[in-house]
Structures are given as structure tokens and as C-alpha cells.
Amino acid sequence: MPRFEPFAALRYAPTVDLDKVIAPPYDVISDSDIAALESLDEHNISWIDDPKGGEDRYRTAARRLDDWLAEGVLVQDDRPSFTIYRMAFTDAAGKDRIISGVLGGLEVVDEGSGGVLPHEHTTRKAVNDRLDLTRATGTNVSPVWGLSLASGLTGILTPPGEPIGAVTVDGVHHSVERVTDPARIAAIQQIIGADDVLLADGHHRYHISVLYRDEVRAATGRHDTDAEYTLGFVNELVEHQLSIEAIHRLVDGLPTEDLVAALEPYFEIQPMDAPVEPGTLTQMVDQARLVLLYPDSQASWLIPRPGLFDDVRALDGAWLEKVFDDTDAVLTYQHGLTGMNQAVGSHSAGILIRPTSLDEIMRTAREGLLMPPKSTFFTPKLRTGFVMRRTAKL
């Protein structure tokens, strides 16, 4: 089972305007987004988390971090703590939601050793950027997101801690509260340590933490440094504590007529009478069907033919892998209905899929399975900059 440890958190000073310095995760924003964030304030976390420039950009980020500490822009807690992180929002169905989790030091474990489990195959992606940033700064800036399979975490996080700060962005109220009471810290540790933690988001960041831990072990000969942990947000794997959206598919490599021919053995293709809109996504779940988007903005229902997918998991992404396995189709990923409608005109077609069910996420964890890439999109996204964690520095 995973260890989960409090740490002396690195935070912005109380006098800093958090609205100007907190940012989205580095891997969901563009260069123009970063420029806009940096223009808000010279101390926006993007200056460190997304350094631009030449080969010295990581050393520059490290110097900037040290300068902010010296200037008092950043301060480090004088004792270990956990940080409760809450996200209050209205979901796509119009329901008011609050997701509550806790930030702490999540144990870094080898793949296959248990405790912290991957849930999804990852696509090839350069790791040098995050690894070089960690080497230079000796700091975990962005958390990974884990789902605790143990019960009771939500309840113990319900009472408030010491308010530290909050921002409201895109209709989501993000707030953080410090927990220093030893008894409550021990209770949180006990619950998270009682069962596995399933990685929901940040697989690459976690992989980088493993690489960095191994570098520190090799350099120091020790297995007890701060590199044995990484910054992690953990919440309970229960339905009311999850908001999952689908990552849809754009299809290329086949003319539209050949794509339709590949789909027809597996789906009844039924033209839609109404335009595709947000309510369509709810219909897809309720009626167990997908949607085919044509480049001319027309659409059809994809109704699975009985028995054709009995040999694969109940995942739309896995179904499409089977359909296109022996074709020249190339699938890419697009989140959001608006993004799909904007993008599909320059592709052979688009396919709207349904969010992964809680049952399949739980099955993934319990059976040690992995989902196809981009099977889940957990929302809202955690903001970067509320809490940072110093790790061992080479």
C-alpha cells in the first residue's frame, strides 16, 4: 500500500494576489496562454513551470525560484502539513458539485510493484523537459492526481482546515486549506495507506518522479531522501467525487466512404434528425450509442450491433481500436464538443465517444488492467501554484 506523507509546503505569501499567479497545468496550455499568464504578474508560476528560452532556461527557472524565496514572494511552512484542495463547480448536467482531495507526498514506486497503479496506456512523449526542470529546481511544481481505492477519505476531508487561499476560474472555485493537527494527519495517512492509489492524471509526471528518484539513489546511495515521494493530489474513487468527460476521436487516413464501410459491420449507422448539442452527450450515455460527425457538419448515430464487442472491454476507445485495427485509419484526440465541431471539417470524420464509467475505472484498478490512451478526461483540472514541494536536489 502507498505511503502518503505530510511535508513543509512551499506556497505564495499571504500578501500575493493568487488570481495573478496561479495557472493551469503546464500540459494543457499553449505558448500564447503562457505568455498571457506571464503578463499578469512577474511572479506567475508559469515563469517557473513553463520556462522558455535556450538551454539555460531550467537554471533560469531555478534562480527565479530561489529569488522569490529570498524576496518573500514564496514562503515555506515551518512544519509538515497536508493541504485539502476543493473544487466547487456546476457539472455538464447542471448539478452543483464539490470534489475534495488532499495534497501530500505520494510514494514513488516502481511499475508493477503495487501501491500506486497506472490506469491508462501512455503515448510516447518527451520526458526531458520535466526531468530537467526537476533536476534544476529540486521542486515538484505540479501534482499528479491519484484516486484512493480506500473508503472514508471524503468524510475525513469534510471538516475545513485552515484557509490558505482561493481562486475562481472558468466557473470553478478552487480553494485550499492547511491541516497541521497530528491526529488528523495520521487519520488521513491511515485511510490512504489502506488501499491502492490509481493514477488518474499525470502519468508522465509520475514516471519522471521515478526516473529522478533513481538518479538521486544512484548519486547518494540512499533510499530515504525526499525524492522517494512526489507531490500528489488524492481523492476518493467514488462517483460523487469524480467528474469524467470523454476525449473524442478525429479520424484520418481513410476517405469518408471507406471509414463508413469499416464502421458498418459493427454499428448500425442512423442519420440524426437533430443537430449535435450538449444534450446529445447525455443521450449517448442513456441510449448506449456513439456519434459519427462528418466534415460537412452532418451526424449519424452509431448504434452497436449486438455481440460484436463481446470480446473487448466496455470502453468506446477499445471498440474503435477493434473497428480500425486492420485499416489505415489514424486516430487523434480532441476534448470537448466545441473543439470537435471546430476541428472535424479538416479531417475525414470525427467520432464522439462516451465517458468511461466508474465501474470500468474500478475494474482497471482491481484487475491491474490498462485502458487505451486518452480514455478519461478528469475535470476540473487542478491549478498549479497553490502548493509546491521541495524534493532532493542533485
SULURJO-V545753 format. One record per residue. SS is DSSP state (H for helix, E for strand, C for the rest). PSI is psi as a letter, one per 40 degrees, with the letter a starting at -180 (* if undefined). OMEGA is omega in whole degrees, 0 to 359 (NA if undefined). Layout:
[[SS;PSI;OMEGA] [SS;PSI;OMEGA]]
//
This chain:
[[C;i;187] [C;i;170] [C;i;181] [E;h;192] [E;i;170] [C;i;178] [E;i;177] [C;g;189] [C;i;172] [E;h;185] [E;i;170] [E;i;179] [C;i;182] [C;d;182] [C;e;183] [C;h;177] [C;h;185] [H;d;179] [H;d;183] [H;e;187] [H;e;179] [C;i;186] [E;i;172] [C;i;176] [C;i;184] [H;d;188] [H;e;177] [H;e;182] [C;i;182] [C;i;177] [H;d;179] [H;d;175] [H;d;181] [H;d;179] [H;d;179] [H;d;178] [H;d;180] [H;d;180] [H;e;179] [H;d;185] [C;i;180] [C;e;179] [C;e;176] [C;i;186] [C;e;179] [H;d;177] [H;d;180] [H;d;187] [H;d;181] [C;f;185] [C;h;178] [C;i;180] [C;a;182] [C;a;184] [C;e;182] [C;e;186] [H;d;181] [H;d;175] [H;d;177] [H;d;178] [H;d;180] [H;d;178] [H;d;180] [H;d;178] [H;d;179] [H;d;179] [H;d;180] [H;d;176] [H;d;181] [H;d;181] [H;e;182] [C;e;174] [C;d;173] [E;i;177] [E;i;179] [E;h;178] [C;i;181] [C;e;177] [C;i;181] [C;i;179] [E;i;162] [E;i;177] [E;h;174] [E;h;181] [E;h;181] [E;i;174] [E;h;180] [E;h;186] [E;i;172] [E;h;186] [C;a;186] [C;d;179] [C;e;179] [C;e;182] [C;h;176] [E;h;185] [E;i;168] [E;h;174] [E;h;181] [E;h;176] [E;a;184] [E;h;176] [E;h;178] [E;a;177] [E;h;181] [E;h;183] [E;h;176] [C;h;184] [C;i;176] [C;i;178] [C;h;179] [C;e;182] [C;e;178] [C;i;180] [C;c;176] [E;h;191] [E;h;170] [C;i;177] [C;e;188] [E;h;170] [C;i;178] [C;i;176] [C;i;178] [C;h;184] [C;h;181] [C;h;179] [C;e;186] [H;d;183] [H;d;182] [H;d;180] [H;d;179] [H;d;178] [H;d;179] [H;d;178] [H;d;185] [H;d;187] [H;d;187] [C;f;186] [E;h;168] [E;h;184] [C;d;182] [C;h;180] [C;i;163] [E;i;182] [E;h;179] [E;i;178] [E;h;180] [E;h;177] [C;e;178] [C;i;178] [C;i;174] [C;e;184] [H;d;181] [H;d;182] [H;d;183] [H;e;178] [H;e;184] [H;d;178] [C;h;182] [C;i;170] [C;a;178] [E;h;181] [E;h;181] [E;d;181] [E;i;181] [E;i;171] [E;i;174] [E;h;183] [E;h;177] [C;f;176] [C;e;180] [E;h;177] [E;h;179] [E;h;179] [E;i;181] [E;i;183] [E;h;182] [E;i;176] [E;h;180] [C;e;181] [C;h;184] [H;d;182] [H;d;180] [H;d;175] [H;d;181] [H;d;181] [H;d;177] [H;d;178] [H;d;183] [H;d;181] [H;d;182] [H;d;180] [C;e;183] [C;e;182] [C;i;182] [C;i;171] [E;h;181] [E;h;180] [E;h;178] [E;d;184] [E;i;179] [C;f;180] [H;d;180] [H;d;178] [H;d;179] [H;d;178] [H;d;178] [H;d;178] [H;d;177] [H;d;179] [H;d;182] [H;d;176] [H;d;181] [H;d;177] [H;d;180] [H;d;177] [H;d;182] [H;d;183] [H;d;187] [H;e;186] [C;e;184] [C;i;177] [C;f;183] [C;f;180] [C;i;178] [H;e;177] [H;e;177] [H;e;180] [E;i;174] [E;i;182] [E;h;182] [E;i;171] [E;h;182] [E;h;170] [E;i;188] [E;i;178] [C;g;174] [C;i;191] [H;d;185] [H;e;178] [H;e;179] [C;i;171] [C;h;188] [E;h;175] [E;i;181] [C;i;168] [E;h;188] [E;i;184] [E;h;167] [E;h;187] [E;h;174] [E;i;176] [C;e;178] [C;h;168] [C;i;185] [H;d;181] [H;d;177] [H;d;177] [H;d;178] [H;d;179] [H;d;178] [H;d;182] [H;d;190] [H;d;178] [C;d;186] [C;d;184] [E;i;163] [E;h;183] [E;h;188] [E;h;180] [E;i;180] [C;h;180] [C;d;185] [C;i;178] [C;i;176] [C;h;182] [C;i;181] [H;d;179] [H;d;178] [H;d;181] [H;d;176] [H;d;177] [H;d;180] [H;d;180] [H;d;184] [H;d;186] [H;e;176] [C;g;180] [E;i;178] [E;i;179] [E;h;174] [E;h;178] [E;h;178] [E;i;181] [C;d;181] [C;e;176] [C;e;172] [C;i;183] [E;i;176] [E;i;171] [E;i;170] [E;h;185] [E;h;185] [E;h;176] [C;h;184] [C;h;173] [C;e;186] [C;d;181] [C;f;181] [C;d;184] [C;e;177] [C;i;182] [C;i;181] [C;g;180] [C;h;181] [H;d;178] [H;d;178] [H;d;177] [H;d;183] [H;d;174] [H;d;178] [H;d;182] [H;d;188] [C;e;186] [C;d;184] [C;f;180] [C;i;177] [C;e;182] [C;h;175] [E;h;182] [E;h;172] [E;i;194] [E;i;179] [E;h;178] [E;h;171] [C;h;180] [H;d;179] [H;d;179] [H;d;178] [H;d;181] [H;d;179] [H;d;187] [H;d;193] [H;d;181] [H;d;180] [H;e;179] [C;i;178] [C;d;179] [E;i;172] [E;i;177] [E;h;175] [E;h;179] [C;i;183] [C;i;175] [C;i;176] [C;h;182] [C;i;176] [H;d;180] [H;d;180] [H;d;177] [H;d;179] [H;d;178] [H;d;177] [H;d;182] [H;d;188] [H;d;183] [H;e;178] [C;f;181] [C;i;175] [C;i;178] [E;i;172] [C;i;178] [C;i;175] [C;f;178] [C;d;184] [C;i;175] [E;h;182] [E;h;181] [C;i;349] [C;i;177] [C;h;175] [C;i;176] [C;i;180] [E;h;175] [C;e;177] [C;d;183] [C;h;171] [E;i;184] [E;h;175] [E;h;176] [C;i;177] [C;i;182] [C;h;180] [C;*;NA]]
//
